[in-house]
């Protein structure tokens, strides 16, 4: 009797072992739901991602915060975002949160003093009132007014975070 019992259960044990092995491989690869037609669960290159993030400086100054509101959307690897942010997001799981400090060179680049442009005030519209710290466009160049004198307006075309290490507090809320 005992002999018949073991023969009857052997196929079930084999099936359970095979299923266990397959599920383990899927989980190890990080794509259990992808493999069965569900939503992506881990960010890879060429994925379109949606992230909520807070961008701040080491002193705590917040530059941008997408919470609450619409998340930031970009395709990983298309160089739409700073290189350090793309690297940080790669490998993150859906709904994972992470805080990373990105050095200036991998965030918004080094500051370039050659991007501080000087414009003659007389060449600008008559009703234009330059205000230091105001972000504007002059002759298709966007930047921040950093100095004004009797003859010139100085426009800094560097990204406001150029030359600064930046902290990204990230949460992945969508992966396609």
ABEGO torsion letter per residue (X at the ends): XAAAAAAAAAAAAAAAAAAAAAAAAAAAAGAAAAAAGBBBABBBBGBBBBBBBBBBBAAGBBABBAOBEBBBBBBBGAGABBAAAAAAABGBBBGBBBBBBBBAAABAEBBBAAABBBBBAAABBAABBBBBGBBBBBGGBBEBBABBBAABBBBBABBAABGBBBBBBBBBABBX
